[in-house]
Structure formats: C-alpha cells, structure tokens
Amino acid sequence: MNESTSNQLNECDLDNSSETYQFDDTSCVVDEKFVPKVGMIFKKLEEAEKFYKHYSKLADFSTKIKNMTRDRDKIKNQLIVCTREGKWKFKISSILKTNPSAGLNCLARIYVHIMKDVGLWTISKVVLNHSHPCCPDQAKMLKQHRELSMFVRRTIKTHEEAEIRPRKTYQSLVAATGSHRELGFIEKDFKNYITRKVRNISKEDDAKEFGKYLVRMKEKNQNFFFELNLEGNYCIKHTFWADARSRAAFDYFGDMVSFDITYKQTESTASEVTSGFQQYDNCLASREQAEREFDAADFHSVIPCTTKSAIEAQFQQVYTHEKFREVQSQFTGKVKCIKRSMHSTLGFTTYEVIEQVFNSTFNKFAVTYDTVSRGVKCHCLLFESRGILCRHSLSVLSFERVDSVAPKYILERWSKNIKRRHTHIKSSQDKPILEPRSKRFDELVFRSQNICEFASKSEDLTRILHRAFDKVMAEMEEYQERSKEKSLLTHEEATLSNLNLLDSESSIQSRSTLYNAPDMNYPREDCTSFSFY
C-alpha cells in the first residue's frame, strides 16, 4: 500500500463526477446498494475504506490507497484505486526483470474527503470500469480478500496450545472443508498468521509474559506461590513456583523438579520461556487426567497373577496396576535364577544367586536372608533405588517358603488403597485471556455441538435444524439492519447552519445516506501491560 502524505491530487481527480472507461469483460452483477456513488456519506474514513473493499470483493478486484493529503496529523482526503492502477517503470532491463508486475493503467477508483464543518466523509468521485478483465473465479485468491475466519483462528490457537504441528493443522482444515478451494486462504496466509499473531513474542516480552502467567495463576488460586527475580533487560535470573496440588503432593512424596535454562540471545529462543510453560501446563493437565484414569482402573479391575506365589498375590491386593506390573516382571524373571547357600551365621543366611542373562552369560548376586524378621537384602540394591523387591531376593524368599513379606517391603506411596490429599485438588492451569468476541464464539460452538450431533441422526432432523438456522440467521440480519438504521444520518438531520457552510459547488446529493461498511475486519486484540516492582 502506497500512502503519500504530501502529494496533492490533480484537478481532474477532484472532478465530482462518475467517469467510465469501458472494458467489455468487466461487467459484473453487484447489488446496487453495494456500488459506490458520488455523495455517499460515512461517519469515519475507515467505513468508506471497508465499503469500497467490500464492493471490490463483489466486483472481483482488489484495492489500495494511492495517496492522501494531511493537515498536520489529520487526513483531509484519500484516493483509493484498483491495485492494477499505474504502469511501473523499472530502472533495470526488462530482460533482467523477472518479478511479475500488476500495473495496467486501470482507472477504477473512488475519491473521499472530509467535510470539515460536519466532520463526515463523502465520496466525491467514482470510476467504476476497469482497463482489464475481472475474473470471478480468481477474486478470492487476491491477497486483500483472503482471510482466516474466526473458526480457523481459534483452531490454530487451540492446536498451538496442544503442540500440534502447523502442517497437520492446515491439512486438517483442508480435510474439514473438502478441498483447498473452499478454505478462502492459502497456506502462506496460514503460516504468516502463526508467525505474526500466535508466536510473535520478543525477547523483552518473554519474561513479562511469564510474569503475567504467574500473576494469573495467583489470582485463580491463592495457594499458588511464586517468586521471580529478574536481571537487567528483563532477563530471568531464577524463579520458583508451586500450586496447591504440587504442594500437597510434596507433603506426601517429598519430590520436586528443578531445571536450568540458559537463555541464549538468539532469535530462535525468543519465545522459549513462554512456550515452555505452556508445555508445562499441558503436562500437568495430562498427568492429572492420567492419575484419574489410573485410579479408576485400579478401583474397578484387577491384574491377574502370573505365578502361584502368595507374595505376588499380596502385592496384587495392595499396589496400583502400574507398579504391580513392575513387580510382576521380577516374579517372571526369577525363573532364570539359580540359588545356593553359601554360609549361615547367627540367624543370617547368605545365598549366591546366579542369573542367566544370555545363553552363556551368567551374573552372580549375594543375597542375605534374616530368618527371624524374614528380611532380605540383595547387593543389586533394586529395592533401595526403585522400591521393589528384585528377582534374586524373591527367589530366596520362595526357597525359604515365605508366604508374605514384611510391611516394610510394601511402600505406602505405591498403594492403591490410600486416598492421597493432592488427588482431590485441581492443578492450577493457565487459560488464555480471550477477547470478548473469541469467548462468545467458543461458547456458541460448544453449545451447538450437542444440537448438531442430535440433528445428524436423520435427514428429517437435519432439515429441521437447517430451517431453524435459516430463520435465526434472517432474524439476526434483520436485527443488525435495524441497529444500522438507528445510526443513519441524512443531510436533513444535519443542522441548517452546518449545511450553509458547505461549498455551494459540492456535488454531494441533497439526500445522501450515511453508509456503514460490512464488518469484515478481525477483532481488535486487547493489549495488557505488566510491570515488575
């Protein structure tokens, strides 16, 4: 878009008339109410730009701002033309010039200027015809008319949070619509949106975004604790945080996770911190859901024993499915163990257990058995490191005809019969702050899913829903038109004193209507500032 703030328009451009430059193939059927006319009035310049842009989409061409005149920081007039206006002259040879050029001296345009006395904008010049053919099939491929719908933008955002690769997201959108032709945008637009809107976080903003994340968590749950220390230029020095669920789990298990991030000063790491904590949130949510699923499975089902050992049945009744499977692997592995007594002293017997690893490879382990307490200890130290008895110890217990192990070998942390406090606390998860329109869109989509699922059961139900959709859509359009009519302004409604001040030679019609351009822009994004004290 070429915007000039100093160039004045030629006198011919100020001629208040509609000129025609006929091209036989440019005829296009457009509803008369969407065709720009001399004398149309708009409250704002943006509304005039929207109106002409919408007309260009219907008439199969695209527009650009050719130039404008400013009075200090305020725009006085603006010329909007077809993008194929002008004939570019290149300083290099046409033989060396390989990039395509769109200029074809097209004269289609509108000229709008502000009426200072009433503060409104009016169209004072219109040229409708083009010097080139306009192809309806190609209009939606023009850059100006390619746009990502609200559904597509929300899908991209959701898939980014779920760490789904952009290529798969794009292919899913193609599959959902049936073909690339039905998308209304190309893959380049899709990638640009992700780069500029979704992942566009600078190095300075990265630490601020993390700080806002911690504050949001604290607002949602007062038991969320955090500490954040920053160095110069908003670099994270160190940080600590724990939500209510994590603190309760720590009281029970005594575990914690720490990690070190080297914050490299490269473009590729600009959003590592923020994206890292998005992944952290996703991990917490997945882990919490997995715990609920495992608890349900432990309560409603039983894993059968692989041996006839009473000790295995003892673990089966107490341990969770996940931990019991680890114990079972030791019971099945003890068949490869050969034991022999080495010596016995003061109630302690030492066994040498030989385990066959491969066909001709054997490992030897010393296992000590206490005949009084029925305690056992193996030099492989599997129980000390992972909390489960090894196959060498189990083979010795089996040889000593022990039918149950001491309580110290059944750790409470692996028990499925213990109700842990942290499982009743929901983890603190960050939810994106949505602008009002996006929030309304998500709520409508969520509520409509049940309706659509029910209607899809038969053709008759589907037809009923289609009729209801058509009726509701017509009602909403009627409401929108009534709302627009309330804001319509005609020259009769303007004060006579303001009208008398207008130029007597102005071509503005005596009964011009204030037009509201169709709302085709993306919603504005709310900007939030955050400061560290």
C-alpha positions in Angstrom: 0.0 0.0 0.0 1.4 3.3 -1.1 0.5 6.2 1.2 1.7 9.7 0.3 1.2 12.4 2.9 2.2 15.3 0.7 1.2 14.8 -2.9 -1.9 16.7 -3.9 -4.4 15.2 -6.3 -4.7 16.6 -9.8 -7.6 18.9 -10.6 -9.1 16.2 -12.7 -9.2 13.9 -9.7 -11.4 16.5 -7.9 -14.0 16.4 -10.6 -17.2 15.4 -8.9 -18.5 13.0 -11.5 -18.6 9.4 -12.3 -16.3 8.6 -15.3 -16.5 5.4 -17.4 -13.6 3.6 -19.1 -15.5 0.7 -20.7 -14.0 -2.7 -20.9 -16.3 -5.3 -22.3 -15.3 -8.2 -20.0 -15.5 -6.3 -16.7 -19.3 -6.3 -16.4 -20.2 -7.8 -13.0 -23.6 -8.1 -11.3 -23.4 -6.3 -7.9 -26.3 -5.4 -5.8 -26.9 -1.7 -6.3 -26.7 -0.9 -2.5 -23.1 -2.0 -2.5 -22.0 0.1 -5.5 -20.2 3.3 -4.6 -21.8 6.5 -5.7 -21.0 10.2 -5.6 -22.5 11.8 -2.5 -22.4 8.8 -0.2 -21.6 9.8 3.4 -19.7 7.9 6.1 -19.1 8.7 9.7 -15.4 7.6 9.5 -12.8 7.2 6.8 -12.4 3.5 7.8 -16.0 2.9 7.0 -15.5 4.3 3.5 -12.5 2.1 3.0 -14.4 -1.0 4.2 -17.3 -0.2 1.9 -15.1 0.1 -1.2 -13.2 -3.0 -0.2 -16.4 -5.0 0.1 -17.5 -3.7 -3.3 -14.2 -4.8 -4.8 -14.7 -8.3 -3.5 -18.1 -8.5 -5.1 -16.8 -6.9 -8.3 -13.7 -9.2 -8.5 -10.8 -6.9 -7.9 -8.7 -5.5 -5.1 -7.9 -2.0 -3.9 -5.1 0.0 -2.4 -4.6 3.6 -1.1 -2.9 5.6 -3.8 -2.3 8.8 -1.9 -3.7 11.1 0.7 -3.4 14.7 2.0 -2.9 15.5 5.6 -3.4 18.6 7.6 -0.7 18.1 10.3 -1.7 14.7 11.8 -5.2 14.6 10.4 -6.2 13.2 7.0 -8.1 15.5 4.7 -8.7 13.4 1.6 -7.8 10.0 0.2 -7.7 8.3 -3.2 -8.4 4.6 -3.2 -7.7 2.8 -6.5 -7.6 -0.6 -8.1 -4.4 -2.4 -7.4 -3.7 -2.6 -11.2 -3.6 1.2 -11.4 -0.4 2.7 -12.9 2.3 1.5 -15.2 5.5 0.8 -13.3 8.8 1.9 -14.9 11.8 -0.1 -13.8 15.4 1.1 -13.8 16.7 -2.3 -14.8 16.3 -4.0 -18.1 13.0 -5.9 -18.7 15.2 -8.9 -19.7 16.7 -8.9 -16.2 13.3 -8.1 -14.5 11.7 -11.4 -13.5 9.2 -10.4 -10.8 5.6 -10.0 -12.0 4.0 -6.6 -12.3 0.4 -5.8 -11.7 0.2 -2.3 -13.2 -2.1 -1.9 -16.2 -3.1 1.8 -16.0 -6.5 0.8 -14.5 -8.5 4.0 -13.7 -11.1 2.4 -11.3 -11.1 4.4 -8.1 -13.0 6.5 -5.5 -12.0 9.8 -4.0 -13.2 10.6 -0.5 -12.7 13.8 1.5 -13.8 15.1 4.9 -16.5 17.8 5.2 -14.8 19.9 7.9 -18.0 21.6 9.1 -19.9 18.4 9.9 -16.9 16.0 10.5 -18.2 13.5 8.0 -16.6 11.8 5.0 -18.1 11.8 1.5 -17.4 10.2 -1.9 -16.9 13.0 -4.5 -15.5 11.0 -7.4 -16.2 7.4 -8.6 -14.8 5.5 -11.6 -16.3 2.0 -11.8 -15.0 0.5 -15.0 -11.6 -1.2 -15.4 -9.0 -1.4 -18.1 -8.6 -5.1 -17.6 -10.9 -8.1 -17.2 -12.1 -9.2 -13.7 -12.3 -12.9 -13.1 -14.9 -14.0 -10.5 -13.1 -17.3 -10.0 -9.8 -15.6 -9.2 -11.2 -12.8 -6.9 -11.0 -14.8 -3.7 -7.3 -15.6 -4.5 -6.4 -11.9 -4.3 -4.4 -11.1 -1.2 -6.8 -8.5 0.0 -9.8 -10.9 0.0 -8.0 -13.9 1.6 -8.8 -14.0 5.2 -8.8 -16.5 8.1 -12.3 -17.0 9.7 -12.9 -16.9 13.4 -13.2 -20.7 13.4 -9.8 -21.1 11.7 -8.0 -18.6 14.0 -9.4 -20.3 17.1 -8.5 -23.8 15.7 -4.9 -22.6 15.1 -4.6 -21.2 18.6 -6.0 -24.4 20.2 -3.7 -26.6 18.1 -0.7 -24.4 19.1 -1.5 -24.9 22.7 -1.8 -28.6 22.2 1.6 -28.6 20.4 0.1 -29.9 17.1 2.4 -29.1 14.2 1.2 -26.4 11.8 1.3 -28.6 8.8 -1.1 -31.1 10.4 -3.4 -28.3 11.4 -3.5 -27.0 7.9 -4.2 -30.4 6.4 -7.0 -30.9 9.0 -8.6 -27.7 7.9 -8.4 -28.8 4.2 -10.0 -32.1 5.1 -12.7 -30.4 7.1 -13.7 -28.1 4.2 -13.3 -30.8 1.5 -10.6 -29.1 -0.6 -8.1 -26.2 -0.7 -10.5 -24.2 -2.9 -13.1 -24.0 -0.1 -10.6 -22.6 2.5 -10.7 -18.9 1.5 -7.0 -18.6 2.1 -3.7 -20.2 1.1 -1.0 -22.0 3.2 1.2 -18.9 3.1 -1.6 -16.9 4.9 -1.9 -19.7 7.4 1.9 -19.7 8.2 2.1 -15.9 8.3 -0.7 -15.8 10.9 1.1 -18.2 13.2 4.3 -16.3 12.9 2.9 -12.8 13.3 0.0 -13.3 15.7 0.5 -16.5 17.6 4.2 -16.8 18.1 5.2 -13.1 17.9 6.9 -12.7 21.3 10.1 -10.6 21.6 12.9 -11.3 24.0 11.9 -8.5 26.2 8.3 -9.5 26.2 9.2 -13.1 27.0 9.9 -12.5 30.7 7.0 -10.2 31.0 4.6 -12.8 29.6 6.0 -15.3 32.1 5.4 -12.8 34.9 1.8 -12.3 33.8 1.4 -16.1 33.7 2.5 -16.3 37.4 0.2 -13.5 38.4 -2.8 -15.1 36.6 -2.1 -18.3 38.5 -2.0 -16.5 41.8 -5.3 -14.7 41.0 -7.0 -18.0 40.3 -5.7 -19.8 43.4 -4.4 -18.0 46.4 -2.5 -21.2 47.4 -0.3 -20.7 44.3 3.1 -19.5 45.4 5.8 -18.0 43.2 9.0 -15.9 43.3 10.5 -14.3 40.3 13.8 -12.5 40.2 14.9 -10.6 37.1 18.2 -9.1 35.9 18.6 -6.1 33.6 16.7 -6.0 30.3 14.0 -8.3 31.9 16.2 -11.4 31.9 15.1 -14.2 34.2 17.7 -14.8 36.9 15.8 -17.5 38.8 12.2 -18.4 39.7 10.2 -20.8 41.8 6.6 -21.6 41.8 4.2 -24.3 43.2 0.5 -24.7 43.0 -1.8 -26.1 45.7 -1.8 -29.6 44.2 2.0 -29.7 43.9 2.5 -28.6 47.5 0.1 -31.3 48.7 1.9 -33.9 46.6 5.2 -32.7 48.0 4.0 -33.2 51.6 3.2 -36.9 50.7 6.1 -37.8 48.3 8.8 -35.3 49.1 9.7 -34.9 45.4 10.5 -31.8 43.4 11.7 -30.9 40.0 14.3 -28.2 39.2 15.8 -27.3 35.9 18.2 -24.8 34.4 17.6 -22.7 31.3 20.4 -21.0 29.5 18.7 -18.0 28.0 20.5 -17.7 24.7 20.4 -14.3 23.0 19.3 -15.6 19.6 16.2 -15.1 17.6 15.2 -18.7 17.8 14.9 -18.6 21.6 12.8 -15.5 21.8 9.7 -17.4 23.0 11.3 -20.5 24.6 10.3 -19.5 28.2 6.7 -18.7 27.4 6.2 -21.8 25.2 8.0 -23.9 27.8 5.4 -23.0 30.4 2.6 -23.7 28.0 4.1 -27.2 27.7 4.4 -27.3 31.5 0.6 -26.6 31.8 -0.2 -29.2 29.2 2.0 -31.7 31.1 0.2 -31.0 34.4 -3.2 -31.4 32.8 -2.2 -34.6 31.1 -0.7 -36.0 34.3 -3.8 -35.1 36.3 -6.1 -36.8 33.8 -3.8 -39.9 33.7 -4.0 -40.2 37.5 -7.8 -40.1 37.4 -7.8 -42.8 34.7 -5.3 -45.0 36.6 -7.3 -44.6 39.9 -10.5 -45.7 38.1 -8.7 -48.7 36.6 -7.2 -49.7 40.0 -10.6 -49.5 41.6 -12.7 -51.3 39.0 -10.3 -54.0 37.8 -7.6 -56.5 38.9 -4.5 -57.7 37.0 -4.2 -61.5 37.3 -1.1 -63.0 38.9 1.4 -64.7 36.6 2.6 -67.2 39.2 1.1 -69.1 42.2 3.2 -67.2 44.7 1.3 -65.9 47.7 3.7 -62.9 47.8 2.7 -61.9 44.3 -1.0 -62.1 45.4 0.0 -59.9 48.4 1.3 -57.2 46.1 -1.7 -57.6 43.8 -4.1 -56.6 46.5 -2.2 -53.5 47.5 -0.2 -52.0 44.7 -1.5 -49.9 41.8 -1.7 -51.5 38.4 1.3 -49.6 37.1 3.5 -50.6 40.0 2.2 -54.1 40.2 3.3 -54.7 36.6 6.9 -53.7 37.6 6.7 -56.2 40.5 5.4 -58.9 38.2 8.4 -58.5 35.9 10.6 -59.5 38.8 8.4 -62.6 39.6 8.6 -63.8 36.0 12.4 -63.1 36.0 13.2 -65.3 39.0 12.9 -68.5 36.9 16.3 -67.6 35.4 17.8 -67.5 38.9 19.7 -70.4 40.5 20.4 -70.2 44.2 22.7 -72.0 46.5 23.5 -71.4 50.2 27.0 -70.1 51.0 27.0 -69.9 54.8 24.8 -69.2 57.8 25.7 -67.3 60.9 23.6 -66.1 63.9 20.3 -66.4 62.0 21.6 -64.8 58.8 22.0 -66.9 55.7 23.9 -65.7 52.7 22.9 -67.1 49.3 24.7 -66.9 46.0 22.1 -66.3 43.2 23.3 -67.0 39.7 21.1 -65.3 37.0 21.3 -66.4 33.4 21.4 -63.2 31.2 22.2 -64.8 27.9 22.8 -68.3 26.6 26.3 -68.5 28.1 26.4 -65.4 30.3 25.7 -65.5 34.0 25.7 -62.8 36.7 26.2 -63.6 40.4 24.5 -61.8 43.3 24.9 -62.1 47.0 21.5 -62.2 48.9 21.3 -62.1 52.8 18.2 -63.5 54.5 17.3 -62.9 58.1 15.4 -65.9 59.4 14.0 -64.0 62.4 12.5 -61.0 60.7 12.2 -62.6 57.3 14.1 -59.7 55.9 16.1 -59.9 52.7 18.8 -57.8 51.1 20.4 -58.1 47.7 23.6 -56.5 46.5 21.9 -55.3 43.3 20.1 -52.7 45.5 17.0 -52.6 43.4 14.7 -52.1 46.4 16.8 -49.2 47.7 16.8 -47.5 44.3 13.3 -48.3 42.9 11.3 -49.5 45.9 10.5 -53.0 44.6 12.0 -56.4 45.6 14.3 -57.9 43.0 14.0 -61.3 41.4 17.1 -62.5 43.3 15.5 -61.7 46.7 12.2 -63.2 45.6 13.9 -66.4 44.6 15.5 -66.7 48.0 12.1 -65.9 49.8 10.5 -68.6 47.7 13.2 -71.1 48.6 12.7 -70.2 52.3 8.9 -70.9 51.8 8.0 -67.4 52.9 4.3 -66.7 52.0 4.2 -63.0 52.9 6.7 -60.2 53.0 7.3 -57.8 55.9 5.3 -54.5 55.8 8.5 -52.5 55.1 8.7 -54.0 51.6 5.2 -52.7 50.7 5.6 -49.0 50.3 2.6 -46.8 51.0 3.4 -44.5 48.1 2.5 -47.3 45.7 -0.7 -48.4 47.4 -4.0 -48.1 45.6 -5.9 -48.2 48.9 -4.6 -44.8 50.2 -6.6 -41.7 49.4 -4.0 -39.0 48.8 -4.9 -35.4 49.6 -3.4 -34.0 46.4 -5.6 -36.0 44.2 -8.6 -34.1 45.4 -7.0 -30.7 44.5 -7.3 -29.5 40.9 -4.0 -28.3 39.5 -3.7 -24.7 38.6 -3.7 -24.4 34.8 -3.4 -21.2 32.8 -6.3 -20.4 30.4 -5.7 -17.8 27.7 -7.4 -14.5 28.2 -9.8 -14.3 25.3 -11.2 -11.2 23.8 -15.0 -11.0 24.2 -15.7 -12.0 20.6 -13.5 -15.1 20.7 -15.0 -16.0 24.0 -18.6 -15.7 22.7 -17.5 -17.7 19.6 -16.1 -20.6 21.7 -19.3 -20.7 23.8 -21.5 -20.8 20.8 -19.5 -23.6 19.1 -19.5 -25.6 22.3 -23.3 -25.3 22.8 -24.0 -26.1 19.1 -22.1 -29.4 19.2 -24.9 -31.2 21.1 -27.5 -29.8 18.7 -25.6 -30.8 15.6 -24.9 -34.3 17.0 -28.6 -34.8 17.7 -29.8 -33.5 14.3 -27.3 -35.6 12.4 -29.2 -38.8 13.4 -31.6 -38.5 10.4 -32.3 -36.4 7.3 -35.5 -35.2 8.8 -33.9 -33.8 11.9 -31.1 -32.3 9.8 -33.7 -30.4 7.6 -35.4 -29.2 10.8 -32.2 -27.8 12.0 -31.4 -26.2 8.7 -34.7 -24.4 8.7 -34.1 -23.2 12.2 -30.7 -21.9 11.2 -32.1 -20.0 8.2 -34.8 -18.5 10.4 -32.4 -17.4 13.1 -29.9 -16.0 10.6 -32.7 -14.0 9.0 -33.7 -12.7 12.4 -30.2 -11.7 13.3 -29.6 -9.9 9.9 -32.9 -8.1 10.4 -31.8 -7.0 13.9 -28.5 -5.8 12.5 -30.2 -3.8 9.8 -32.4 -2.2 12.4 -29.4 -1.3 14.5 -27.7 0.3 11.5 -30.8 2.3 10.7 -30.7 3.9 14.1 -27.3 5.3 13.2 -28.2 6.5 9.7 -27.7 10.2 9.2 -29.1 12.3 6.3 -28.4 15.9 5.4 -31.9 16.8 6.6 -30.8 15.7 10.1 -27.8 18.0 10.0 -28.3 21.5 11.2 -29.0 24.2 8.7 -26.2 26.3 9.9 -23.7 23.5 9.1 -25.3 22.9 5.7 -24.9 26.6 4.8 -21.2 26.5 5.4 -20.7 23.7 2.8 -19.3 24.6 -0.6 -22.2 25.5 -2.9 -20.5 23.7 -5.8 -20.2 20.5 -3.8 -21.7 17.5 -5.7 -23.0 15.9 -2.5 -26.6 14.9 -3.1 -29.3 16.5 -1.1 -30.5 13.2 0.4 -27.3 11.3 0.8 -27.2 8.3 3.2 -24.6 7.5 5.8 -23.4 4.1 4.9 -22.0 1.5 7.3 -19.5 -0.8 5.7 -19.8 -4.6 6.4 -17.8 -5.7 9.4 -15.1 -7.8 7.8 -12.1 -6.9 9.9 -10.6 -9.1 12.5 -11.5 -8.2 16.1 -9.0 -6.0 17.9 -6.7 -7.7 20.3 -6.8 -6.5 23.9 -3.4 -5.2 25.0 -2.3 -5.7 28.6 0.7 -4.1 30.2 2.6 -5.6 33.1 5.2 -4.2 35.3 7.6 -5.7 37.9 8.2 -3.9 41.1 
